[in-house]
Amino acid sequence: MDYIELTINLTPRNPWAEILIAELADLGFESFIETEQGIQAYAPQTIGNVAALLEETSMNNNEALQAEFETKVIPHQNWNAQWEADFEPVVVDERLVILAPFHDQYAFSNDLKIIIQPQMSFGTGHHQTTFLMSQYLLDLPQMPKKVLDMGTGTGVLAILAEKRGADDILAVDIESWSVENTVENAIRNHCKHIKALEGDIDAIVGVKFGIILANINKNVLKAHLPHYANLLENEGLLYLSGFFTSDVEELTACAAEVGLKLEEVREKETWASMKLMKC
């Protein structure tokens, strides 16, 4: 799939960069990189008319902000090559390192290593949200046996769940390439208990989970919350990420409506994650 790269230069940069990232995420942009001049945002080419979408943001008729933007199409193969060029290892509290095959594994002494072959860019947020979700899993004193990794992407969280003791893991994604990538990465990390499934939340029926992991974006999470509540065991845990600190209050309120109680919030730069329990 081809992607759109939207580059926006802002004067002043702050606080508009963070505001625009949140607004563009709501409009369907999937990943972001903060630059010295502003931001870069990425979305599937199917997102439509970018200029029309920008009219729905703070850039439109804002006397306090000067903004210039340009777009370009990034072919799928070039996008993957750029991912590899920019991807850096994710090190979590010296307890875990997430590497790609092209990294020097022997340069890291961490007890736990996960090797993934990345097939898609998640922008700067990938590092922050992957860090936060991994940190939660590492802090669990005991991993429940049945785990759902929703929006699995590369499968990294499913792999970590198995390495921490889960033995019945369902990794789900709407993208066929993600499902294929998850299978490849599970094999690469010698995992035997991960089932990868192409589909959305309605593809999961007749099963309960001790933990659900969902590192997606705010709008998808809001739509999925009732399903997550139904799929969790009593006192099961739901971990969410892929959104900004400014979204926590809204997600907390939506979760409470379906019987999910907020237990903890963690933040890394402008990104946030939440731990919730089914009451």
Buried (B, 14 or more C-beta within 10 A) or exposed (E): EEBBBBBBBBEEBEEBBBBBBBBBBBBBBBBBBBBEBBBBBBBBBEBEEBEEBBEEBBBEEEEEBEBEBEBEEBEBEEBBEEBBEEBEBBBBEEEBBBBBEEBEEEEBEBEBBBBBBBBBBBBBBBBBBBBBBBBBBBEBEEBBBBBBBBBBBBBBBBBBBBBBEBBBBBBBBBBEBBBBBBBBBBEBBEBEBBEBBBEBBEEBEEEEBBBBBBBBBBBBBBEBBBBBBBBBBEEBBBBBBBBBBBBBEEBBEBBBEBBBBBEEBBEBBBBBBBBBBBE
